[in-house]
Structure formats: structure tokens, C-alpha cells
Amino acid sequence: MGARAVHKLSGDARYQVLACESNSTRAGELITNHIQIIGTPEALPKADFVVMAVPDALIGRMAHDFVPRMKPSATLIMLDAAAAFIDQLPDPGNLTFMIAHPCHPPMFIQQDSAQSRRDYFGGTAVQDIVVSLVSGSRAKFEAGAELCKIMFSPVDRAHEVTPAQFALLEPAMSEIVVATAACLMKASLDLAIEKGVPEKAAHAFMAGHAQIALAIAFGEEKSPFSDAALIAIKWGTEHIIRPDWRLAFEPDVLRHAIRAMLLSDSNT
């Protein structure tokens, strides 16, 4: 994400980018693309906006390091809501804290080019973004939102939510539920092949049925699920998916899940 942000912002004359990169290989790639690398201690006191393009588990720890060294009245832009939701952030003082995250190119929207239609992350295809003011100046937040629209461009709309609502979107909805469901779909495909279904037949059947099921569920296809399919969905919810899955959206349960995500051994 950092490289994408640098590329987009460097192409906009309104911004002077101070790129910080500790990884020598990635730094070399940026330099090859005519991006100047600057040390974090030198950049922090100069920057009006500090974009934390770092792993989610490092946001809280790095914010505590960055904030005392940032320019007074600057804006800290985090790309994930988890650290804010479990109170990992330092006292902002006079700084503005905000969160921004791409929605990624949506299903069922016709993009303008073949390249855009193959863009699942964003940057070529049009997408929306979500932004949230954690603390500080409303005017600085709005300026930060404009920066984020460039950083994730091309962007159609920037949707504003509260930090708590942000955590419901990610990780609760997009990762705990949606990403889990996607991995379950792939695992079911692999299992069908393992049990003897020809691979090409299984892929074709999954690809088509995944699309029509999503289209019906999201209202893009007006034909309903069949009666038998509705019974199968009910059975699957009761026996494959936990019937109490909605607990993931309850604040205490969500905080527990986020702590597990950010504080696991693999993130230390």
C-alpha cells in the first residue's frame, strides 16, 4: 500500500511526498522510480500528513513512537481501525487522527476497460473509500480525506463513518465474515476435487454458482433462490456456519477478536 500511495501522491502537484522505507529492496524500487527516500526522524517534524502504510499490528506501537515527533497540528492517517477500536493509540494532543481504507472495486459494476475489470485491489478501477475522524480538527480531517481520495484514486465517493462503525466494517464484516466465507468456498472446491470431481468441472460449477448466489443474495438478480436452496442455506447456517455468528458484531466480542488479531505471536 505504501508504494501505491507514494506513486499516486507523487503524481499530484499539490503534495510533496516524503517517502520513508526501512526495507532496502523496496527503497531501491522507489528510488528506481525517481522517488526520494528520507529517514522517518527527519520526515516526521516536516510532514503535514503522516500516512501509516504499515501492518495493522504495528499501528498502535508506531503511533506511540511517531506522535511525539510529529509536526504540531499535523494529521496522522491510519489505514485500519483496529488499533483505535481497542484503545491502542496515544494521546493525540493537538494532532488530528483519522482512518481511511479502500472499499476496493465493487461487484456488479461495469468498469471502463479490460484492465480495470481485472483490478481487484483498486488503483486502476474506480472504487469508493471509507474515512473516519478519530480526534482533532474537522477541517484537517476533510483535507486528509481529499488526500486519501488521491491516494486511492480513482475514487467515486468517500463515505464517512465513526471509528466504531469502521470496526464493524473491518474486521467484523469484511474479514471475520466475508474473508472466512470466501476461504470456505475455496476449501469446498478443493474438497470436491479431492473426492473425485474433475478439476475443470468443479471450477466451472463453483465460478458460476458463486456468481449467481451472490447476485441473488445482493439483489442484482431478481430470480429468488429455489425452495430447496433455501432449505440448504438454512441447514448450512445451522450445521456449517455457527448460528450465533452475529456475536462477531458485538463490541466486547469484536474487541476480543481484534486483540487476537493484533497481539498474536505471529504479529510480535
C-alpha positions in Angstrom: 0.0 0.0 0.0 2.9 2.4 0.8 4.3 2.1 -2.8 0.8 2.7 -4.2 0.3 5.8 -2.0 3.7 7.2 -3.0 3.0 6.7 -6.7 -0.4 8.3 -6.6 0.5 11.3 -4.4 3.8 11.9 -6.2 1.7 12.4 -9.4 -0.3 15.3 -7.8 1.3 18.7 -7.8 -0.4 19.7 -4.5 1.7 17.3 -2.5 5.4 16.9 -1.8 6.0 13.3 -0.8 8.5 12.4 1.9 8.8 8.6 1.4 10.1 6.6 4.4 11.1 2.9 3.7 13.2 0.8 6.0 13.3 -2.2 3.7 16.4 -1.7 1.4 14.8 -3.7 -1.5 11.6 -1.7 -1.5 13.6 1.6 -1.0 15.6 0.7 -4.1 12.5 0.1 -6.1 11.2 3.6 -5.1 14.5 5.2 -6.0 14.4 3.5 -9.4 11.1 5.2 -9.9 12.6 8.6 -9.0 11.2 8.7 -5.5 13.5 10.2 -2.9 13.8 8.3 0.4 14.0 10.2 3.6 14.5 8.9 7.2 11.5 8.8 9.5 13.1 11.0 12.2 13.7 13.7 9.6 10.3 13.4 7.9 8.0 13.4 10.9 8.7 17.1 12.1 8.1 18.3 8.5 5.0 16.4 7.4 1.5 17.9 7.5 0.1 14.4 6.9 1.7 11.2 8.1 0.3 8.1 6.3 0.9 4.9 8.2 1.1 2.3 5.5 2.2 -0.4 7.9 0.9 -3.8 9.0 -2.2 -3.5 11.2 -0.5 -5.0 14.3 2.2 -2.2 14.2 -0.1 0.8 14.1 -0.6 1.3 17.8 3.1 0.7 18.6 4.4 3.0 15.8 1.8 5.7 16.6 3.2 6.0 20.1 6.7 6.5 18.6 5.6 8.9 15.9 3.2 11.2 17.7 5.7 13.0 20.0 7.9 13.7 17.0 5.2 14.9 14.6 4.8 18.5 13.5 2.3 20.4 15.7 -1.3 20.3 14.3 -0.4 17.6 11.7 -2.7 14.8 10.7 -2.0 11.1 11.4 -3.7 8.9 8.8 -4.1 5.2 9.7 -5.2 2.6 7.1 -7.0 0.4 9.6 -9.5 0.9 12.5 -8.4 -1.9 14.8 -5.9 0.0 16.9 -8.3 2.8 17.5 -11.1 0.4 18.4 -9.1 -1.3 21.2 -7.6 2.0 22.5 -4.0 1.3 21.4 -3.4 4.9 20.3 -1.5 7.6 22.2 -3.0 10.9 23.4 -3.3 13.0 20.2 -2.6 16.3 21.8 -3.0 18.9 19.1 -2.8 16.4 16.3 -5.7 15.1 14.2 -6.1 11.3 14.0 -8.1 9.8 11.2 -8.7 6.4 9.5 -9.0 5.7 5.8 -9.4 2.4 3.9 -10.4 1.5 0.3 -13.6 -0.3 -0.4 -11.9 -2.0 -3.4 -13.6 -2.2 -6.8 -17.2 -3.5 -6.3 -19.0 -6.4 -7.7 -21.7 -5.9 -10.4 -20.3 -2.5 -11.5 -19.2 -2.2 -15.1 -15.7 -0.7 -15.3 -14.4 1.2 -18.3 -11.6 -1.0 -19.5 -10.4 -4.6 -19.5 -7.6 -3.6 -17.3 -10.0 -2.0 -14.8 -12.2 -5.1 -14.8 -9.2 -7.2 -13.8 -8.2 -4.8 -11.0 -9.5 -6.3 -7.8 -7.5 -4.1 -5.4 -8.0 -0.6 -6.7 -5.8 2.0 -8.3 -6.9 1.4 -11.9 -10.6 0.6 -11.4 -13.0 3.1 -9.8 -13.7 2.4 -6.1 -15.1 4.1 -3.0 -13.3 4.7 0.2 -14.3 4.9 3.9 -12.9 7.7 6.2 -13.3 8.4 9.9 -12.3 11.2 12.2 -10.9 9.7 15.4 -10.0 13.0 17.1 -8.9 16.5 16.3 -9.8 19.2 13.7 -12.7 18.8 11.3 -11.0 20.9 8.7 -7.8 18.9 8.8 -9.8 15.7 8.6 -11.6 17.0 5.5 -8.2 17.9 4.0 -7.0 14.4 4.9 -10.0 12.9 3.2 -9.1 14.7 0.0 -5.6 13.4 0.2 -6.9 9.9 0.7 -9.1 10.2 -2.4 -5.9 10.9 -4.4 -4.0 8.1 -2.6 -6.7 5.5 -3.5 -7.7 7.1 -6.9 -9.7 6.7 -9.0 -12.3 7.2 -6.2 -16.0 7.9 -6.7 -17.2 8.6 -3.1 -15.6 8.9 0.3 -18.1 7.6 2.9 -17.7 8.9 6.4 -18.3 6.6 9.4 -17.5 6.7 13.1 -14.4 4.7 14.4 -16.8 2.2 16.0 -18.7 1.7 12.7 -15.3 1.3 10.9 -14.5 -1.7 13.1 -17.9 -3.2 12.2 -16.9 -2.9 8.5 -13.4 -4.2 9.1 -12.6 -6.6 10.6 -16.1 -7.7 11.6 -17.8 -7.8 8.2 -15.0 -7.8 5.7 -12.5 -10.2 7.4 -14.2 -12.2 10.1 -17.3 -12.9 7.9 -16.6 -12.2 4.2 -13.0 -13.4 4.0 -13.9 -16.5 6.1 -16.8 -17.3 3.8 -14.5 -16.8 0.7 -11.9 -19.2 2.1 -14.7 -21.7 3.0 -15.9 -21.6 -0.6 -12.3 -22.3 -1.9 -11.9 -25.1 0.7 -15.2 -26.7 -0.5 -14.0 -26.5 -4.1 -10.7 -28.2 -3.1 -12.6 -30.9 -1.2 -14.9 -31.7 -4.2 -11.8 -32.2 -6.4 -10.2 -34.3 -3.7 -13.2 -36.5 -3.6 -13.0 -37.2 -7.3 -14.9 -34.4 -9.2 -12.9 -33.4 -12.3 -11.0 -30.2 -11.6 -12.3 -28.2 -14.6 -15.8 -29.3 -13.9 -15.5 -28.3 -10.2 -14.0 -24.9 -11.1 -16.7 -24.1 -13.7 -19.5 -25.1 -11.4 -18.1 -23.1 -8.5 -17.4 -20.0 -10.6 -21.0 -19.9 -12.0 -22.8 -20.8 -8.8 -20.7 -18.3 -6.7 -21.7 -15.5 -9.1 -25.4 -16.3 -9.2 -25.6 -16.9 -5.5 -24.0 -13.5 -4.8 -26.2 -11.8 -7.4 -29.4 -13.2 -5.8 -28.3 -12.5 -2.2 -27.4 -8.9 -3.1 -30.5 -8.2 -5.2 -28.7 -7.9 -8.5 -30.6 -11.0 -9.9 -34.3 -10.8 -9.3 -34.9 -14.5 -9.5 -35.0 -15.9 -6.0 -33.3 -18.9 -4.5 -35.3 -22.1 -5.1 -37.2 -23.6 -2.2 -34.7 -26.5 -2.0 -31.8 -24.0 -2.0 -33.4 -22.0 0.9 -33.6 -25.2 2.9 -30.0 -26.0 2.1 -29.0 -22.4 3.2 -30.8 -22.9 6.5 -29.2 -26.3 7.0 -25.8 -24.9 6.2 -26.2 -22.0 8.6 -27.1 -24.3 11.4 -24.5 -27.0 10.7 -21.6 -25.4 8.8 -21.7 -21.8 10.0 -22.3 -21.0 13.7 -25.9 -19.9 14.2 -24.6 -17.3 16.6 -22.2 -15.7 14.1 -23.7 -12.3 14.7 -21.8 -12.1 18.0 -18.8 -11.0 16.0 -20.5 -7.6 15.7 -21.0 -7.2 19.5 -18.4 -4.7 20.8 -16.9 -6.9 23.6 -16.6 -10.0 21.2 -15.2 -7.8 18.5 -12.6 -6.3 20.8 -11.6 -9.8 21.8 -11.2 -10.8 18.1 -9.2 -7.7 17.3 -6.8 -8.3 20.3 -6.3 -11.8 19.0 -5.5 -10.4 15.5 -3.1 -7.7 16.7 -1.5 -9.4 19.7 -0.9 -12.9 18.4 2.6 -14.3 18.4 2.8 -14.0 14.6 2.4 -10.2 14.9 5.1 -9.6 17.5 
